[in-house]
Each structure stands twice: as structure tokens, then as C-alpha cells.
Amino acid sequence: MSKTVLLVIAAGTEEIEAVVVADLLRRAGLYVRIAGENEIVTCSRGVKIIPDILIENLSSDMEFSAIVIPGGMTGTHNLMDNEKLKKLLAHHKDRGGIIAAICAAPILLLAQKLLPADAKVTSHPSVKESLAGFDYSEEKVVAWGNFITSRGAGTAIDFAMKLIEVLAGEEQAKKVAQDIEWKGIGN
């Protein structure tokens, strides 16, 4: 059975980070469920996405291999206020699941007290100060324990490839990279 990934979106989510991640994880054979706050989610640049399920309809007994949170400042703030997501993330962390956040979304992990004090993280530079006190990195993608963070829309492929590597293995990541002609930065 394929591993299941939950990707959560809200009004103002950065669409590149949502769509690239969903697309590449699906190419890797992972089952991606997109959960949204509304039946149609208008992203940061006006792209509309129809989620598979509403966040409010997620139940605490649903288990995922990973929960992915795309950024976009407005989308991040909208998701921060979602009590259902807050409980789901806490349960997911307690059971040792992967939590991945890109762009502004790492501040949601901070706001919901999910990041351990010694966590190594990265984010979009606009929210770097909010993560002061953590082991902050300028790397494109940081994998630390069960957390994966990334910088922004320009690193969405790198972020997705790291998720594929972690969830489906290095060989599957190489296959997807070859299929999309992705050589990585500097290659």
C-alpha cells in the first residue's frame, strides 16, 4: 500500500509550493490528499484549487506518513487559526510522523509549539526573525528528525525531492528527477 501524504491549504497558500509538491509526490507513487479550509481554495496568485477533503472533515483517527504545509504568508496565517489542523498536527507529531513546511509555514510549527528548542530549520527570509533561537540554516532544504523545512517557491522541487527520498527512497527520488529532467542546483 502506498504511503499517504496530507497536504493542507487555505486561502493565500503559495500555489507553486502546493502544486509542485502534490505533483512530484504523486509521480513517486505516493498517495497525496489535499485538504483545504474551503471547497475551492484561492491561492496567493489567484489560482483556484479544489481540495480532496475539507480540513474540518479530517478525523483524528486518520493517519498519514507525512503532513505537508505549503507557505504563503496569508495561507500560513489562515492555517494557524485552524483548531482541527492544530490537533491533527499534534497527534501526528506524537506518533512520530513527518511534518514538512516550506516558505512561511515553519512559523506555524513554531506557533503550535511543534518544534523542539534545538530544531534545525530554514524558511523564507521574511520570517527568519520569527525563528530566532532555533538552529537556523540558509540551506534550501533542511531535514532534522521528523521535520523537513524549505525556503520558498524557488526551492519547491528540492523540497518535494527530499520528501520523496524520505518517504519512498533514494531510488524513487532519482527516478522522478530523471523523469522530469531535474538535475538539481548547479548540475
C-alpha positions in Angstrom: 0.0 0.0 0.0 1.3 3.4 -0.9 2.2 5.9 1.8 -0.3 8.7 2.3 0.6 12.3 2.5 -1.7 15.1 3.6 -1.1 18.5 2.0 -3.1 21.3 3.7 -4.1 24.6 2.0 -6.0 27.7 2.8 -6.8 31.0 1.1 -3.5 32.6 0.3 -1.4 29.4 0.1 1.5 29.7 -2.3 0.3 27.7 -5.2 3.7 26.7 -6.6 4.6 25.1 -3.3 1.3 23.2 -3.1 1.0 22.0 -6.7 4.7 21.1 -7.3 4.8 19.1 -4.1 1.5 17.3 -4.8 2.5 16.6 -8.4 6.0 15.2 -7.7 4.9 13.1 -4.7 2.2 11.6 -6.9 4.8 10.9 -9.6 6.7 9.0 -7.0 3.7 6.8 -6.3 2.7 8.4 -3.0 -1.0 9.0 -2.3 -1.5 12.7 -1.7 -4.7 14.0 -0.2 -5.2 17.7 -0.4 -7.2 19.2 2.5 -8.5 22.7 2.3 -10.4 25.1 4.5 -12.9 25.7 1.7 -14.4 23.7 -1.1 -12.5 25.9 -3.5 -9.3 27.5 -2.2 -8.0 30.7 -3.9 -4.2 30.7 -3.6 -1.8 33.7 -3.3 -1.7 34.4 -7.0 -5.4 33.7 -7.8 -5.0 30.1 -8.8 -8.0 28.0 -7.5 -7.6 24.5 -6.1 -10.4 22.1 -5.3 -9.3 20.1 -2.3 -10.0 16.3 -2.0 -11.4 16.9 1.5 -12.2 19.8 3.9 -9.9 20.1 6.9 -13.0 20.2 9.1 -13.8 16.6 7.8 -10.5 15.2 8.8 -10.7 12.9 11.8 -8.2 12.3 14.5 -8.0 8.6 13.6 -6.8 9.3 10.1 -3.1 8.6 9.9 -0.6 9.9 7.3 3.0 9.2 6.6 3.6 13.0 6.3 1.7 16.2 6.7 2.9 19.0 4.3 2.2 22.6 4.8 2.9 24.9 1.8 3.7 28.6 2.7 2.4 31.9 1.5 2.1 34.3 4.4 -1.7 34.7 4.2 -2.2 30.9 3.8 0.1 30.2 6.7 -1.8 32.6 9.0 -5.1 31.2 7.9 -3.9 27.7 8.7 -2.5 28.8 12.1 -6.0 29.6 13.3 -7.4 26.2 12.4 -8.1 24.2 15.5 -8.7 20.9 13.7 -5.3 21.2 12.0 -3.7 22.1 15.3 -4.9 18.9 16.9 -4.1 16.8 13.8 -0.5 18.1 13.7 0.0 17.5 17.5 -1.3 13.9 17.1 0.9 13.4 14.1 4.0 14.7 15.9 3.3 12.5 18.9 3.1 9.4 16.8 6.4 10.3 15.1 5.1 11.3 11.7 6.9 13.5 9.2 5.9 17.2 9.3 7.1 19.3 6.3 6.8 23.1 6.0 8.0 25.5 3.3 8.3 29.2 3.0 6.4 31.0 5.8 4.9 27.7 7.1 7.7 26.9 9.6 6.3 29.8 11.7 3.0 27.7 12.0 5.1 24.9 13.5 6.5 27.4 16.0 3.1 28.9 16.8 1.7 25.5 17.5 4.7 24.5 19.7 5.6 21.6 17.5 9.4 22.4 17.0 11.8 21.2 19.7 14.0 24.0 21.0 17.1 22.5 19.3 15.4 22.0 15.9 17.4 22.9 12.8 15.1 24.8 10.4 15.0 27.1 7.4 12.3 29.3 6.0 11.6 32.2 3.7 13.9 35.0 4.7 10.8 37.2 5.5 10.1 35.0 8.6 13.6 34.2 9.7 13.5 36.6 12.7 10.4 34.7 14.0 12.6 31.6 14.2 15.4 33.2 16.2 16.6 30.9 18.8 16.4 27.8 16.6 19.4 26.4 14.7 18.6 28.4 11.6 20.1 27.5 8.2 20.2 29.2 4.8 20.1 25.7 3.1 17.4 25.2 0.5 16.0 22.2 2.4 16.7 21.1 6.0 15.8 17.7 7.2 16.0 17.4 11.0 14.4 14.5 12.9 10.9 14.2 11.6 10.8 17.8 10.3 11.6 19.0 6.8 11.7 22.7 6.1 12.5 24.7 3.0 12.9 28.3 1.8 10.2 29.1 -0.7 8.6 28.7 -4.1 12.1 28.6 -5.8 13.0 25.6 -3.7 9.7 23.7 -4.1 11.2 21.0 -6.3 14.2 20.5 -3.9 11.6 20.2 -1.0 9.5 17.7 -2.9 12.5 15.6 -3.9 13.6 15.5 -0.2 10.1 14.3 0.8 10.3 11.6 -1.9 13.7 10.5 -0.7 12.5 10.2 2.9 9.1 8.6 2.1 9.8 6.5 -1.0 13.6 6.1 -1.0 16.5 7.5 -2.9 16.0 5.3 -6.0 12.4 6.6 -6.4 13.7 10.2 -5.9 16.3 9.6 -8.7 13.7 8.1 -11.0 11.4 11.1 -10.5 14.3 13.5 -11.0 15.2 11.7 -14.3 11.6 11.7 -15.4 11.2 15.5 -15.0 14.8 16.3 -16.2 15.7 17.8 -12.8 19.4 17.9 -12.2 19.3 20.0 -9.0 21.0 23.2 -8.5 24.4 23.5 -10.1 24.1 20.4 -12.3 
